[in-house]
């Protein structure tokens, strides 16, 4: 994958498909490979799809201490500008959805539409949504790769998939293709742990004002920005 210079770091990215640009922001510890080719192929039918690895993930620059969602949003904005795109549709899942919300708050003119999945907005009255989400956040924050990997598979995959050797082999192959010594790509995991415990969108009012300027908003939960999350982080 090529790399883009974004501030003082480099982000590896892939750009494919035809149509208006769509920036896909992955969740914690996931690489661009975790989107899966069947899903990306469908998106490429209608969009020029830009996928990338967060700092500390895959072949992007290593982490230098803890990172915040605001930094991840700034990275996303920097990538958009590095690719000389005026604005993009944005898809964010899990931690990537948190960064996507920060992006539309900070740079609303860069975002044409915002699509959020299985994510969290923080603030009073919100929650991670389930005991499974809390368990995953604790595992990710522990810095123990084996524990984080085990929790991720048990929570995010169906029991059949988690027990399927072929699925595990594919994840291992993906990791090896990126030159990693394990399936989880974040180095170190603890650098991302604070996101799950400290994340808060500044206010519902700011968020709603920003997304009204960005265009159509699609959410898993239709009620309001406050209740986006319904599953794991």
C-alpha positions in Angstrom: 0.0 0.0 0.0 1.2 3.5 -0.6 1.8 5.9 2.3 0.6 9.5 2.7 2.5 12.1 4.7 0.1 13.4 7.3 1.7 15.9 9.7 4.6 14.2 11.3 3.4 10.6 10.6 2.7 8.4 7.6 -0.5 6.6 7.0 -0.8 3.6 4.7 -3.9 3.6 2.5 -5.6 2.0 -0.4 -7.7 3.9 -3.0 -10.0 1.9 -5.3 -13.3 2.0 -7.1 -15.2 4.6 -9.0 -17.5 7.3 -7.9 -17.6 10.0 -5.2 -14.9 9.5 -2.5 -15.8 7.5 0.6 -13.4 7.4 3.5 -13.8 4.3 5.7 -12.5 4.6 9.2 -11.8 1.3 10.9 -12.2 0.5 14.6 -9.6 -0.3 17.3 -6.8 -2.7 16.3 -8.3 -3.3 12.9 -6.3 -2.9 9.7 -7.8 -2.0 6.3 -8.0 -5.8 5.7 -10.6 -6.2 8.3 -13.2 -4.5 6.1 -13.2 -7.6 4.1 -13.2 -7.8 0.3 -16.9 -8.8 -0.2 -17.9 -5.6 1.7 -15.4 -3.4 -0.1 -16.3 -4.8 -3.5 -19.9 -3.7 -3.0 -18.8 -0.2 -2.0 -16.5 0.1 -5.0 -19.5 -0.3 -7.3 -20.7 3.2 -6.2 -17.7 4.9 -4.6 -14.0 5.6 -4.8 -13.2 3.9 -1.5 -10.3 5.1 0.6 -9.3 2.7 3.4 -6.3 3.2 5.7 -4.6 2.1 8.9 -4.6 4.3 11.9 -1.3 5.4 13.4 0.1 2.5 15.3 -1.6 0.0 13.1 -0.4 -2.0 10.1 2.4 -0.3 8.2 1.4 3.2 9.4 3.7 5.1 11.7 4.2 3.6 15.2 2.5 5.1 18.2 4.4 7.5 20.4 2.4 7.4 23.6 -1.4 7.5 24.1 -3.6 8.7 21.3 -7.0 10.5 21.4 -10.0 10.5 19.1 -9.3 14.1 18.2 -5.9 13.1 17.0 -7.4 10.3 14.9 -9.9 12.7 13.4 -7.0 15.1 12.6 -5.2 12.2 10.9 -8.3 11.4 8.8 -8.6 15.1 7.8 -4.9 15.1 6.9 -5.3 12.1 4.8 -8.2 13.6 2.9 -6.1 16.7 2.2 -3.0 14.7 1.3 -5.1 12.9 -1.3 -6.3 16.3 -2.6 -9.9 15.6 -2.0 -12.2 18.5 -1.3 -14.7 16.4 0.7 -15.7 12.8 1.3 -18.5 10.6 2.4 -17.4 9.1 5.8 -18.1 5.6 7.2 -16.9 5.0 10.7 -17.3 1.8 12.8 -16.6 1.2 16.5 -13.6 3.4 17.5 -13.6 4.7 13.9 -17.1 6.0 14.5 -15.8 8.0 17.4 -13.1 9.5 15.3 -15.7 10.1 12.5 -17.8 12.1 14.9 -14.8 14.2 16.0 -14.0 14.7 12.3 -17.4 16.1 11.5 -17.3 18.4 14.5 -13.8 19.7 13.7 -14.0 19.8 9.9 -17.7 19.7 8.8 -17.0 21.0 5.3 -14.8 17.9 4.6 -17.7 15.6 5.3 -20.5 15.1 2.7 -22.4 12.5 4.7 -21.7 10.5 7.8 -22.5 6.8 8.3 -21.9 5.3 11.8 -22.0 1.7 12.9 -21.7 0.0 16.3 -20.1 3.0 17.9 -20.5 5.4 20.8 -20.9 9.1 21.4 -20.0 9.5 25.1 -21.4 12.1 27.4 -24.2 12.0 30.1 -26.8 9.3 29.5 -24.8 7.2 27.1 -23.1 3.9 27.7 -21.1 1.3 25.9 -24.3 -0.6 25.5 -23.5 -4.1 26.8 -21.4 -6.1 29.2 -19.6 -7.5 26.2 -18.5 -4.0 25.1 -17.1 -3.3 28.6 -15.3 -6.6 28.5 -13.7 -5.8 25.2 -12.7 -2.3 26.2 -11.0 -3.7 29.4 -9.2 -6.3 27.3 -8.0 -3.8 24.8 -6.8 -1.4 27.6 -4.9 -4.2 29.3 -2.1 -4.2 26.8 -2.3 -8.1 26.8 -2.5 -9.1 23.1 -3.7 -12.6 23.8 -6.5 -11.4 26.0 -7.5 -8.7 23.6 -7.5 -11.0 20.7 -9.5 -13.7 22.5 -12.1 -11.2 23.7 -12.4 -9.6 20.2 -13.1 -12.9 18.5 -15.5 -14.1 21.2 -17.5 -10.9 21.2 -17.4 -9.8 17.5 -17.6 -13.2 15.7 -20.4 -15.7 15.8 -19.6 -18.8 17.9 -19.2 -20.8 14.7 -16.8 -18.3 13.1 -14.7 -18.0 16.2 -14.3 -21.8 16.3 -13.6 -22.1 12.6 -9.9 -22.7 12.0 -10.2 -21.3 8.5 -11.3 -17.9 9.9 -8.4 -17.9 12.3 -6.0 -18.9 9.6 -7.2 -16.0 7.4 -6.7 -13.5 10.2 -3.2 -14.8 10.8 -2.4 -14.6 7.1 -3.7 -11.0 7.1 -1.3 -10.2 10.0 1.6 -11.9 8.3 1.0 -10.0 5.1 1.5 -6.7 7.0 4.7 -8.0 8.6 3.1 -8.3 12.1 3.9 -11.0 14.7 0.2 -11.3 15.7 -3.3 -10.7 14.4 -3.8 -7.6 16.4 -1.9 -4.7 14.8 -1.9 -2.0 17.4 1.5 -1.2 19.0 1.1 -0.8 21.9 -2.5 -1.6 22.7 -2.3 0.5 25.8 -1.9 3.6 23.7 -5.5 3.2 22.6 -6.9 2.0 25.9 -7.8 5.5 27.2 -10.1 6.1 24.2 -12.6 3.6 25.5 -12.7 5.1 29.1 -12.3 8.8 28.4 -14.2 9.4 25.2 -16.9 12.0 25.2 -18.4 14.1 22.4 -18.5 17.7 23.6 -22.3 18.1 23.4 -25.3 16.8 21.5 -26.0 20.3 20.3 -22.6 20.7 18.7 -22.8 17.3 17.1 -26.3 17.8 15.7 -25.3 21.2 14.3 -22.3 19.7 12.6 -24.1 16.8 11.1 -26.9 19.0 9.8 -24.3 20.8 7.7 -22.7 17.5 6.5 -25.8 16.1 4.9 -27.6 12.8 5.2 -26.8 10.9 8.4 -27.3 7.2 8.6 -27.2 5.5 12.0 -27.9 2.0 13.4 -30.1 3.6 16.0 -32.5 6.2 14.4 -33.5 8.0 17.6 -30.7 10.5 18.1 -26.9 10.9 18.2 -27.1 10.2 21.9 -28.1 6.6 21.3 -25.8 5.5 18.5 -24.2 2.6 20.3 -26.1 -0.6 20.7 -23.3 -3.2 20.7 -19.6 -3.6 21.3 -17.1 -0.8 21.0 
